[in-house]
Amino acid sequence: MKKITVLVVDDSAFIRQMFRDILNSQPDIEVLDTAHDPLDAREKIKQLNPDVVTLDIEMPKMDGLSFLEKIMTLRPMPVIMASSLTQKGAEATLRALELGAVDYVSKPTTGQNRQTIGALAEELAEKVRMAAKAKVHHHKARLVPATPQLVSYNPAGVPAKRIIAIGASTGGVEALREIFVRLPANVPPIIMTQHMPEHFTASFAARLNSLSAVTVMEAKNHQRLEKGHAYLAAGNVHLKLARVGGEYVCKVEDGAPVSGHRPSVDVLFHSVVEAAGKEAVGVILTGMGKDGALGLKAMRDIGCHTLGQNEATCVVYGMPQAAFKVGAVEKELPLTEIPAAMLKLCELGGA
């Protein structure tokens, strides 16, 4: 069996050794070498041609974002960012995902217990495996046009109860960006879950809001949903849709992870079935695993229109594939066709 080869790039000797030990303990992964800064890494990438690179965001001589941009422009390859769970780290990580990084892991901090380190080890190994299979595109090919054309939406005759529910994971930051820059301001309410830590979701919502004609925000408990607005699940809590007095509201809940995640796409989609019935349109985007498949199937079973991102445009064709296999997806489409399609389905009504 050919092992997945990795280059670990970090200015911390402690992190380099930790990542090396974690990954070399896996039977299917081998760390070829480590690098202490981007200049060192550049030479080792040329020499070793690793399958995956783990890259620190903050380093001397050249920061990780600048180096990532050079990689994705000159020699596109799977990169996993190692970032800190801080506001600054969140903003830098989101930028890295826009530049083409496949995913990220949170760097351990001093004083973390064995259980936390064990969870990091499992996450890092799984994301390296996923990254080795991910579709990586040339940076210039990923850039959204400076003035993308907005899709049209005619709400005349569309019931006020119409709503759109979206779920995404790995690759979803860029996928949602591609969708939202194309949406007009008069869309039905959008409620969505993207797998992301709690320190990251507010920054991501603000980023989408700055790029879109739609008002995008992190969802708050009991918040009323409005047309022209989108509500993103906060990290580490589940987001559900509910009806109160004839109006849709966000319901934010703690609880155990579902389908391995909190927030969970399955939790969101099942709540949409209860609150909106066939008035909803469901969309499942790129992501690792199968979260959302059963929830989207429940939506389709009661008469909702459902869409899935096609394999060719997914960074990881995991969640959409799982949904397609159980019969949850009415139609698979390239990412750039999804905004127009989901709004057209809103105009058409229940399946």
C-alpha positions in Angstrom: 0.0 0.0 0.0 1.4 3.4 -1.0 1.4 5.7 1.9 0.2 9.3 1.8 3.3 11.5 2.0 3.3 14.7 4.0 5.6 17.8 4.6 5.0 19.6 7.9 5.8 23.3 7.8 5.9 25.2 11.1 8.3 27.5 12.9 7.7 25.7 16.2 9.9 22.7 16.8 7.3 21.4 19.2 4.5 21.4 16.6 6.8 19.9 13.9 7.6 17.0 16.2 4.0 16.6 17.4 2.6 16.5 13.9 5.4 14.2 12.7 4.7 11.8 15.6 0.9 11.9 15.1 1.1 11.2 11.4 3.9 8.7 11.4 1.8 6.6 13.9 -0.8 6.1 11.2 -0.2 3.0 9.0 -1.1 4.8 5.8 0.7 8.1 6.3 4.4 9.1 6.2 6.0 12.4 7.1 8.8 12.8 4.6 10.3 15.8 6.3 9.6 19.0 8.2 10.4 22.6 7.4 10.8 25.6 9.7 9.9 28.4 7.3 8.5 28.9 3.8 11.9 29.2 2.2 13.0 25.9 3.7 9.6 24.4 2.7 9.9 25.6 -0.9 13.0 23.6 -1.5 11.7 20.5 0.2 8.5 20.6 -1.8 10.6 20.6 -5.0 12.8 17.8 -3.7 10.2 15.5 -2.1 6.9 16.3 -4.0 4.7 15.4 -1.0 1.0 14.5 -1.4 0.0 16.9 1.3 1.5 19.9 3.1 0.5 21.1 6.6 1.3 24.8 6.9 1.5 27.2 9.8 -0.1 30.6 9.2 2.3 32.7 11.2 6.0 32.2 10.3 9.2 34.2 9.9 10.6 35.3 6.5 7.3 34.9 4.8 3.9 34.4 6.4 1.9 31.3 5.6 -0.8 33.1 3.6 1.7 34.6 1.2 3.4 31.2 0.8 0.1 29.5 0.3 -0.8 32.0 -2.5 2.5 31.2 -4.2 1.8 27.4 -3.9 -1.7 27.7 -5.3 -0.6 29.9 -8.1 2.6 28.1 -9.2 2.2 24.5 -8.0 -1.3 23.7 -6.7 -1.4 20.9 -4.1 -3.4 19.9 -1.1 -2.6 22.2 1.9 -4.0 21.9 5.4 -3.5 25.1 7.5 -2.6 25.0 11.2 -4.2 27.9 12.9 -4.9 29.3 16.4 -8.4 29.5 17.7 -8.4 33.3 18.0 -10.2 36.1 16.1 -7.0 36.9 14.2 -6.5 33.2 13.5 -10.1 32.8 12.3 -9.8 35.6 9.8 -6.4 34.3 8.5 -7.8 30.8 8.2 -10.8 32.0 6.2 -8.5 33.9 3.9 -6.4 30.7 3.5 -9.5 28.7 2.5 -10.3 31.4 -0.1 -6.8 31.1 -1.5 -7.2 27.3 -1.9 -6.3 25.5 1.3 -8.3 22.3 1.5 -8.9 22.5 5.3 -7.4 23.5 8.6 -6.7 22.1 12.1 -6.5 24.1 15.3 -3.0 24.2 16.8 -2.8 22.7 20.3 -2.1 25.1 23.2 -0.1 24.5 26.3 -2.0 22.8 29.1 -4.3 20.8 26.8 -5.1 17.4 28.2 -4.5 14.0 26.7 -8.1 13.6 25.5 -7.9 16.9 23.6 -4.5 16.0 22.0 -6.0 12.6 21.1 -8.9 14.3 19.3 -6.5 16.6 17.5 -4.5 13.5 16.4 -7.6 11.8 15.0 -8.7 15.0 13.2 -5.3 15.7 11.7 -4.9 12.2 10.3 -8.4 12.1 8.9 -8.0 15.5 7.2 -4.7 14.5 5.7 -6.4 11.4 4.2 -9.2 13.6 2.9 -6.8 16.2 1.5 -4.8 13.6 -0.4 -8.0 12.9 -2.4 -9.3 16.4 -2.7 -9.6 18.4 -5.9 -7.2 21.3 -5.8 -7.5 24.1 -8.4 -5.1 26.7 -9.6 -5.6 29.8 -7.5 -6.5 32.0 -10.5 -9.2 29.6 -11.6 -10.8 29.8 -8.1 -11.2 33.6 -8.1 -14.8 34.8 -8.4 -15.2 37.5 -11.1 -14.9 41.1 -9.7 -18.5 41.8 -10.7 -20.3 38.4 -10.9 -23.7 38.6 -12.5 -26.5 38.3 -10.0 -29.1 35.7 -10.8 -32.7 36.8 -11.1 -35.5 36.0 -8.8 -39.2 36.9 -9.1 -41.0 36.6 -5.8 -44.4 37.5 -7.3 -46.8 34.7 -6.3 -44.2 32.9 -4.2 -45.6 31.9 -0.8 -44.2 33.9 2.1 -43.4 30.5 3.8 -40.7 29.6 1.2 -37.3 29.1 2.7 -33.8 27.7 1.6 -31.7 25.4 3.8 -28.1 24.8 2.9 -25.5 22.4 4.4 -21.7 22.3 3.8 -18.4 21.2 5.2 -14.9 20.8 3.7 -14.7 23.2 0.8 -17.9 24.9 1.9 -16.3 28.3 2.7 -15.4 28.9 -0.9 -18.6 27.2 -2.2 -20.8 29.4 -0.1 -18.8 32.4 -1.2 -19.4 31.4 -4.8 -23.1 31.2 -4.2 -23.6 34.4 -2.2 -21.8 36.7 -4.5 -24.4 35.7 -7.1 -27.6 36.1 -5.0 -29.9 39.1 -5.3 -31.1 41.0 -2.3 -34.8 39.8 -2.6 -34.1 36.1 -1.9 -36.3 34.0 0.5 -34.8 33.5 4.0 -31.8 31.2 4.0 -30.7 29.1 6.9 -27.4 27.2 6.8 -24.9 25.0 8.6 -21.2 25.0 7.7 -19.0 22.8 9.9 -16.8 25.3 11.6 -15.5 26.1 15.2 -17.3 28.6 17.3 -14.5 31.2 17.0 -14.8 31.2 13.2 -18.5 31.4 12.3 -19.0 35.1 13.2 -16.0 36.1 11.0 -17.3 33.9 8.2 -20.8 35.4 8.3 -19.3 38.9 8.3 -17.1 37.9 5.3 -20.1 36.6 3.3 -22.1 39.7 4.3 -19.5 42.0 2.9 -19.5 40.2 -0.4 -23.2 39.7 -1.0 -26.3 41.7 -1.6 -27.9 39.4 1.0 -27.6 40.3 4.6 -25.7 37.4 6.3 -25.3 36.9 10.0 -24.5 34.4 12.7 -27.9 32.9 13.9 -29.1 33.9 17.3 -31.7 32.0 19.4 -35.3 33.1 18.8 -34.2 35.4 15.9 -37.0 35.9 13.3 -36.1 35.0 9.8 -36.6 37.7 7.1 -36.5 37.8 3.3 -33.1 39.0 2.0 -31.3 37.6 5.0 -29.2 34.5 5.6 -28.5 32.9 9.0 -25.4 30.8 9.7 -25.2 28.2 12.4 -22.8 29.3 15.2 -19.9 26.9 15.9 -20.4 24.3 18.6 -24.2 24.6 18.8 -27.0 23.1 16.7 -29.2 25.4 14.6 -32.8 24.5 14.0 -35.7 26.1 12.2 -38.9 26.6 14.2 -42.3 28.2 13.7 -43.6 30.7 16.3 -46.9 32.5 15.7 -46.8 31.7 12.0 -43.2 33.1 11.5 -39.9 31.3 11.1 -37.4 31.7 13.9 -33.9 30.3 14.6 -33.6 27.9 17.4 -30.1 27.5 18.8 -29.5 24.4 21.0 -26.7 22.6 22.8 -26.7 18.8 22.6 -24.6 15.9 21.6 -23.0 15.9 18.1 -25.1 14.4 15.5 -23.6 12.6 12.5 -20.3 13.4 14.2 -20.9 17.2 14.1 -22.2 20.2 16.1 -23.6 22.1 14.4 -25.0 19.3 12.3 -26.6 19.6 8.8 -28.9 16.6 9.6 -30.2 18.5 12.6 -30.9 21.6 10.5 -32.6 19.7 7.7 -34.8 17.6 10.0 -36.0 20.7 11.7 -36.8 22.3 8.3 -39.1 19.3 7.6 -41.0 19.9 10.9 -41.2 23.7 10.5 -41.6 24.3 6.8 -42.7 21.1 5.2 -42.5 21.1 1.4 -42.2 24.9 1.3 -38.4 24.5 1.7 -35.6 24.0 -0.9 -32.7 21.9 0.4 -29.1 22.2 -0.9 -26.1 20.1 0.1 -22.6 21.2 -0.8 -19.0 19.9 -0.8 -17.9 18.2 2.4 -16.3 15.1 4.0 -18.5 12.5 5.5 -22.3 12.0 5.3 -23.8 14.6 7.5 -27.0 16.0 5.9 -27.8 12.9 3.8 -30.7 11.6 5.9 -32.0 15.0 6.7 -32.1 15.9 3.0 -33.8 12.6 2.2 -36.5 13.5 4.8 -36.9 16.8 3.0 -37.3 15.2 -0.4 -39.7 12.6 1.0 -42.2 15.2 2.1 -42.1 17.0 -1.3 -39.2 19.5 -1.0 -37.0 20.2 -4.0 -33.4 19.3 -3.3 -30.1 20.0 -5.0 -26.6 18.6 -4.6 -23.2 19.9 -5.8 -21.8 17.7 -8.5 -18.6 15.7 -8.0 -16.6 17.7 -10.6 -16.9 21.0 -8.6 -16.7 19.6 -5.1 -13.4 19.9 -3.1 -14.6 16.7 -1.4 -17.5 14.7 -2.9 -18.5 13.2 0.4 -21.7 14.7 1.8 -23.3 15.2 -1.7 -22.4 11.7 -2.7 -23.9 10.2 0.5 -27.1 12.2 -0.1 -27.2 11.1 -3.7 -26.8 7.5 -2.8 -29.8 7.5 -0.4 -32.0 9.2 -3.0 -32.0 12.6 -1.2 -30.8 14.6 -4.2 -33.4 15.6 -6.9 -30.7 17.0 -9.2 -26.9 17.4 -9.0 -25.4 20.6 -10.5 -22.1 22.4 -10.9 -21.6 24.9 -8.1 -22.0 28.0 -10.3 -25.4 26.8 -11.5 -26.8 26.2 -8.0 -27.8 29.9 -7.1 -30.1 30.2 -10.1 -31.4 26.7 -9.7 -32.4 27.0 -6.1 -34.2 30.3 -6.7 -36.0 28.9 -9.7 -37.2 26.0 -7.5 -38.4 28.6 -4.9 -40.6 30.1 -7.7 -41.9 26.7 -8.7 -43.0 25.5 -5.3 -43.1 22.0 -3.8 -42.0 19.0 -5.8 
